[in-house]
Amino acid sequence: MPVTVNSSHPSKRISSLLATAALALTLVSCAGTPRVSSLLAERPRDVGCRTELKSELSSINVAISASAGELSDMLNRLIGKELYKGATKTSGVSASILRNGPIVVRAADNFLYLSIPISMRLSYGIFESPAAATTLKFKLSPKITPDWKLNVEVYYTGLSESLVQEMGIGPISIKPRSIVDGITNPVQRTLSELIGAKLNEKFPLKAQLAKVWNSAYKPILLDKKYNAWLKLTPRELLLYPLSAQNNQLKLSVGLRSFAELVVGPEPLPSKVAPLPNLTLVGAPDNSFRIALNTDLFYKDILAIASPLLLGKELGSDGKSVVLKELELYGNGERLVVRVVTTGSLEGVFYLACKPVFNPLTNVFSVEDLDFDMQSKSILLQSADWFLHGTIRNAIKEKLNMDLSPRLAQAREMAGKAVARVSLADNVFLAGNVKSLKLNDVMVQKDKISIQVYTEGESAILFH
């Protein structure tokens, strides 16, 4: 009987069995270990950031005032006894009008009212009437001319009722009231010239405003400890309607400028612009705003947030990741968060958010934090669980910062800025701070700039 011999060598059969077993073990091992995904999102397209914060103009009022009593004293020193001596409209009759008492000034309804007590004698040839006492009344309307001068228009408004109705002079009889009414024009001219000249001495408008305008360009040291400076940048001069009310004459000019609080080295003064023309406006704006800029550098935010986020396990749906890296940078108006993860999902992803500052709580935070479109597209295809995980809330929560200490310090320095600051010799800025308001939040590549401003009232004082 023939015998069949197997040509396979025993050692080869053993090797084949071992390879099959190894393959089976490998398949079993792979089936028991979850596969780790590795995804890499592209960096969002760079968008340019703003470079300048919004600017709020401030009004600093240069107020010059005089009481009716001061004006009365001024006119009594200025105007002599003789007001008029000369011919009248009545042929052959001349008049002599002397001031015989103090001039009284009253300010009301945006006019100045003058009462001048007089005695009047009338002459006709060799005949002369006895002195008759009465009071001349005038209304003054002060105005500012384009050449920065105070111009006073004087209007005669009549006599007091004390003057006699008729007076005899030798052979004739005349009505003294008509005589006075006919000679008021030269008296008005004299009063206009004298009062106008004296008011321009009292209110040297252009000289005083030029002094304020030029000195405002130089930064003012407010606090040596914090090296804090008040920087003004004048823009225009506003002329408000002259006010004559409650026996007070007030002239107000507004200096419109940018005002900011700068901490650090002394800022360079702006180039002094020529004194501009006056711009006539309505009612005065007493608000004075000082910009307070707070810069939040991303490296400082990360120094606080990183220990709370890096190396921490964040899970969802039985899967979890650990944040390995965290980066912040500005892109257009948005803040971009770059995260590097490991664990159930390894990769690089980008989130974007809107930076927000709440002036009521003084807290900086982020809103609308979400994965950018490219990161979201990749995750939807292979790891959509990560889109709905806890990573967004965790990052959003840890990026919050309380800025109260910074703003309290800034407000204190702003108060010093308007309490009483010398702008020049005998020229002071004085006022108070009433409120703190948010003005602007600006995203930059390396930081976020937050601008609030203190608002109050201020004025320029001359001493």
C-alpha positions in Angstrom: 0.0 0.0 0.0 1.4 3.3 -1.0 2.3 5.7 1.8 1.5 9.5 1.5 4.2 11.7 3.0 3.3 15.5 4.1 5.9 17.8 2.7 5.3 20.6 5.3 8.0 20.9 7.9 6.8 20.8 11.5 8.5 24.1 12.3 6.6 26.0 9.6 3.3 24.7 11.0 4.2 26.1 14.4 5.2 29.5 13.0 1.9 29.8 11.2 -0.1 28.9 14.3 1.8 31.6 16.4 1.2 34.3 13.7 -2.5 33.5 13.7 -2.6 33.7 17.5 -0.8 37.0 17.5 -3.2 38.5 15.0 -6.1 37.4 17.1 -4.6 39.0 20.2 -4.0 42.2 18.4 -7.6 42.4 17.1 -8.9 41.7 20.6 -6.6 44.4 22.1 -7.7 47.0 19.5 -11.4 46.2 20.1 -10.9 46.9 23.8 -9.1 50.3 23.5 -10.9 53.4 22.2 -9.2 55.0 19.2 -8.0 58.5 19.9 -8.9 61.2 17.3 -6.4 63.8 16.3 -7.8 66.9 14.6 -6.1 70.2 13.6 -8.2 73.3 12.8 -6.8 76.1 10.7 -6.1 79.4 12.3 -8.9 82.0 11.6 -8.2 84.5 8.9 -6.5 87.6 10.5 -8.7 90.7 10.6 -7.3 94.1 11.4 -8.0 95.6 14.8 -9.0 99.2 15.7 -6.1 101.4 17.0 -7.9 104.3 18.6 -10.6 104.4 21.3 -13.6 106.6 20.9 -13.1 110.2 22.2 -15.6 112.1 24.3 -15.3 115.9 24.2 -15.4 117.8 27.5 -16.6 121.3 28.1 -14.7 123.4 30.6 -16.5 126.7 31.2 -14.6 129.9 31.5 -17.1 132.0 33.5 -16.6 135.6 34.2 -19.2 137.4 36.3 -19.9 140.7 38.0 -22.8 141.6 40.3 -25.1 144.5 39.8 -23.5 146.1 42.8 -20.0 145.8 41.4 -21.2 147.4 38.1 -22.9 150.2 40.0 -19.6 151.0 41.9 -17.7 150.8 38.7 -20.0 153.3 36.9 -20.1 155.7 39.8 -16.3 155.9 39.7 -16.3 156.2 36.0 -19.1 158.6 35.2 -18.6 162.2 36.3 -21.1 164.8 37.5 -21.7 166.6 34.2 -23.7 164.5 31.8 -24.7 167.2 29.3 -24.3 170.9 28.7 -25.5 172.5 25.5 -28.3 173.4 23.1 -31.6 171.7 22.9 -34.1 171.2 20.1 -36.1 174.2 21.4 -34.7 177.3 19.8 -32.8 179.5 22.2 -33.1 177.1 25.1 -29.9 175.3 26.5 -29.7 172.7 29.2 -27.3 171.6 31.9 -27.7 168.1 33.2 -25.7 167.0 36.3 -25.6 163.7 38.1 -26.7 164.3 41.7 -26.7 160.8 43.2 -25.3 157.3 42.8 -26.1 155.3 39.7 -28.0 152.1 40.3 -27.6 149.1 38.1 -30.1 146.2 38.0 -29.6 143.0 36.0 -32.7 141.1 34.7 -34.2 139.6 31.6 -30.7 139.5 30.0 -30.5 143.3 30.1 -28.8 145.8 32.4 -31.1 148.6 33.7 -29.5 151.9 34.7 -31.1 154.6 36.9 -29.2 157.9 37.0 -30.5 160.6 39.3 -30.0 164.1 37.8 -30.7 167.7 38.3 -31.5 169.8 35.3 -31.4 173.6 34.7 -32.7 175.2 31.5 -31.6 178.6 30.2 -33.2 181.1 27.8 -31.1 184.2 27.2 -30.5 185.8 30.6 -33.1 183.7 32.3 -32.5 180.4 34.1 -34.9 177.9 35.6 -34.5 176.5 39.1 -32.9 173.0 39.3 -35.4 170.2 38.7 -34.7 166.7 40.0 -35.5 163.5 38.1 -34.0 160.2 37.2 -32.8 159.1 33.7 -33.5 155.5 32.9 -31.6 153.4 30.3 -31.5 149.8 29.2 -28.2 148.2 28.2 -27.7 145.2 25.9 -24.1 143.9 26.2 -22.9 141.7 23.3 -19.7 140.0 22.1 -18.3 141.2 18.8 -16.2 138.9 16.4 -13.1 140.7 17.6 -13.6 139.4 21.1 -14.8 142.8 22.4 -17.8 143.5 24.6 -20.0 146.0 22.9 -22.8 147.8 24.9 -25.8 149.2 23.2 -27.6 151.8 25.4 -31.3 152.6 25.0 -33.0 155.5 26.7 -36.3 154.3 28.3 -37.6 157.5 29.9 -37.7 159.6 33.1 -39.1 159.1 36.5 -42.5 160.7 37.1 -41.0 163.2 39.5 -40.2 165.8 36.9 -42.6 168.7 36.6 -44.9 168.8 33.6 -44.2 172.5 32.7 -41.6 175.1 33.6 -41.5 178.8 33.1 -38.2 180.5 32.0 -38.5 184.2 31.8 -41.1 185.1 29.2 -41.6 181.5 27.9 -43.1 178.3 29.2 -41.7 174.9 28.2 -42.2 171.2 28.9 -38.9 169.9 30.5 -39.7 166.3 29.6 -39.6 167.0 25.9 -36.3 168.9 26.4 -34.7 165.9 28.0 -36.1 163.4 25.5 -34.5 165.5 22.8 -31.0 165.5 24.2 -30.6 161.8 25.2 -28.7 160.7 22.1 -25.4 162.4 23.1 -25.9 161.0 26.6 -26.5 157.5 25.3 -23.3 157.7 23.1 -21.3 158.9 26.1 -22.6 156.1 28.3 -22.0 153.5 25.6 -18.4 154.4 25.1 -17.7 154.7 28.9 -19.5 151.5 29.9 -18.1 149.5 26.9 -14.5 150.5 27.7 -14.9 149.7 31.4 -16.6 146.3 30.8 -13.7 145.3 28.4 -11.3 146.2 31.2 -13.4 144.0 33.6 -13.7 141.2 31.0 -10.4 140.9 29.1 -11.9 138.1 27.2 -9.3 137.3 24.5 -6.3 137.7 26.8 -7.7 135.4 29.4 -8.9 132.8 27.0 -5.5 132.8 25.2 -3.8 132.1 28.5 -6.2 129.2 29.2 -5.9 127.8 25.7 -2.1 127.8 25.6 -1.6 126.4 29.1 -4.2 123.6 28.6 -1.8 121.8 26.2 0.8 121.1 28.9 0.1 117.8 30.8 -0.6 118.3 34.5 0.9 116.0 37.2 -2.0 114.9 39.5 -0.4 112.2 41.7 3.3 111.6 42.1 2.7 108.2 43.8 0.9 106.8 40.7 2.6 109.0 38.3 -0.8 110.1 37.0 -1.2 113.0 34.5 -4.2 115.0 33.2 -3.8 115.6 29.5 -6.0 118.1 27.8 -6.2 118.6 24.0 -8.3 121.7 23.2 -10.4 121.7 20.1 -12.7 124.7 20.0 -14.0 127.7 21.9 -17.8 128.1 22.4 -19.5 131.4 23.2 -22.6 131.1 25.3 -25.3 133.8 25.4 -24.5 136.5 27.9 -26.7 136.2 30.9 -28.0 139.1 33.0 -30.3 137.6 35.7 -30.9 138.0 39.4 -28.6 141.1 39.5 -25.7 139.1 38.1 -24.0 139.6 34.8 -22.3 136.4 33.6 -20.2 135.7 30.5 -19.4 132.1 29.8 -17.1 130.7 27.2 -16.7 126.9 26.8 -13.3 125.3 26.1 -14.1 122.1 24.3 -11.3 119.5 24.6 -10.4 115.9 25.0 -9.4 115.1 28.6 -7.7 111.8 29.6 -6.0 110.4 32.6 -2.6 109.0 31.7 -0.6 106.8 34.2 3.2 106.5 33.5 5.8 108.8 32.1 4.8 112.4 31.4 3.0 112.4 28.1 4.3 114.6 25.3 2.3 117.8 25.0 0.3 118.3 21.9 1.3 121.0 19.5 -0.4 124.3 20.5 -3.0 125.3 17.8 -3.8 128.9 17.1 -6.6 130.4 19.1 -9.8 129.6 17.1 -12.7 131.9 16.4 -15.6 131.9 18.9 -18.5 129.6 17.9 -21.8 130.9 19.1 -23.9 128.1 20.7 -27.0 127.8 22.9 -27.1 127.0 26.6 -23.9 126.1 28.4 -22.8 122.5 28.7 -21.4 122.0 32.2 -20.3 118.4 31.7 -16.6 117.6 32.0 -15.5 114.1 31.1 -12.1 112.6 31.8 -11.3 109.4 29.9 -9.9 106.6 32.0 -8.3 103.8 29.9 -7.6 100.4 31.4 -5.6 97.9 29.4 -6.0 94.2 29.9 -3.1 92.3 28.4 -3.9 88.8 27.4 -0.7 87.5 29.1 -2.1 88.9 32.4 -5.5 87.3 31.8 -3.8 83.9 31.0 -1.7 84.2 34.1 -4.9 84.1 36.1 -7.0 81.7 33.9 -4.3 79.1 33.0 -3.8 77.5 36.5 -7.6 77.1 36.6 -7.9 75.4 33.2 -4.7 73.7 32.1 -4.3 70.1 33.1 -8.0 69.9 34.2 -10.2 67.1 32.8 -13.4 68.2 31.1 -15.9 65.5 30.2 -19.1 64.9 28.3 -21.0 61.8 27.2 -18.5 59.5 28.8 -15.6 61.2 27.1 -13.1 63.7 28.4 -10.3 66.0 27.3 -7.5 67.7 29.1 -6.4 71.2 28.1 -2.7 71.2 27.3 -2.4 74.8 26.0 -4.4 78.0 26.0 -3.8 81.2 24.0 -5.6 84.5 23.6 -5.3 87.1 20.8 -7.4 89.8 19.2 -8.8 89.5 15.8 -11.0 92.4 14.5 -13.7 93.0 17.1 -13.5 89.5 18.5 -11.3 87.8 21.1 -9.9 84.4 19.8 -9.2 81.5 22.2 -6.8 78.8 20.9 -6.9 75.5 22.8 -4.8 72.4 22.5 -6.5 69.2 23.9 -5.5 65.6 24.6 -7.5 62.7 25.9 -10.5 61.4 24.0 -9.8 64.1 21.4 -6.4 65.4 20.5 -6.1 68.5 18.4 -6.0 72.3 18.1 -9.2 74.3 18.0 -10.3 77.9 17.9 -13.1 79.7 19.7 -14.2 83.3 19.3 -16.1 85.6 21.7 -17.1 89.2 22.3 -15.4 91.0 25.2 -17.7 92.8 27.5 -17.3 95.2 30.4 -20.2 95.8 32.8 -19.7 99.2 34.5 -22.3 98.4 37.1 -20.3 95.4 38.5 -16.9 96.5 37.1 -16.5 92.9 35.8 -14.8 92.1 32.5 -16.2 89.0 30.8 -16.8 87.4 27.4 -20.1 86.7 25.6 -21.1 84.5 22.7 -18.1 82.1 23.2 -18.3 79.5 20.5 -16.1 77.5 18.1 -15.2 79.3 14.9 -16.6 78.0 11.7 -13.6 75.9 10.6 -13.2 74.2 14.0 -17.0 73.6 14.2 -17.0 72.0 10.7 -14.2 69.5 11.6 -15.9 68.6 14.9 -19.3 68.0 13.3 -17.8 65.4 11.1 -16.0 63.3 13.7 -16.4 64.6 17.3 -19.6 66.5 17.6 -19.8 65.5 21.3 -17.0 68.0 21.9 -19.2 70.9 20.6 -21.7 70.4 23.4 -19.2 69.7 26.1 -18.3 71.7 29.2 -15.2 73.3 27.7 -16.9 76.5 26.5 -18.5 77.2 29.9 -15.3 76.4 31.7 -13.3 78.9 29.6 -15.9 81.6 29.7 -16.2 81.4 33.5 -12.4 81.6 34.0 -11.9 84.6 31.7 -13.9 86.9 34.0 -12.0 89.6 35.9 -13.1 92.1 38.5 -11.7 95.5 37.7 -13.1 97.4 40.7 -9.7 98.1 42.4 -8.3 99.6 39.2 -11.4 101.8 38.6 -11.6 102.9 42.2 -8.0 104.1 41.9 -8.7 105.8 38.6 -11.8 107.6 39.9 -9.8 108.8 42.9 -7.2 110.3 40.6 -9.9 111.8 38.3 -11.3 113.5 41.4 -8.0 115.1 42.0 -7.9 116.2 38.4 -10.8 118.6 38.8 -10.7 119.3 42.5 -8.4 122.3 42.1 -5.6 122.1 39.5 -3.4 124.9 38.5 -3.3 125.4 34.7 -1.2 128.6 34.8 -0.4 131.5 37.2 -3.7 132.5 38.8 -5.7 130.1 36.5 -7.3 127.0 38.1 -9.4 124.1 36.9 -12.0 123.3 39.5 -15.0 120.9 39.7 -16.3 117.6 40.9 -16.8 114.0 39.7 -20.4 112.7 39.8 -20.5 109.4 37.8 -18.5 106.8 36.0 -19.7 105.6 32.6 -18.5 103.1 30.0 -17.5 104.6 26.7 -15.7 102.0 24.6 -14.2 98.5 24.6 -11.5 98.0 21.9 -9.9 94.6 21.0 -6.2 94.7 20.0 -3.8 92.0 19.1 -2.1 91.8 22.5 -4.6 93.4 24.8 -8.2 94.7 25.3 -8.5 98.4 26.1 -11.5 99.5 28.2 -12.4 103.2 28.3 -14.7 104.6 31.0 -15.0 108.2 31.7 -15.8 110.1 34.9 -18.4 112.8 34.3 -18.9 115.9 36.4 -18.8 119.7 36.2 -15.9 122.0 36.0 -14.9 125.5 35.3 -11.8 127.7 34.9 -11.3 130.1 37.8 -9.2 133.3 37.7 -7.6 134.4 41.0 
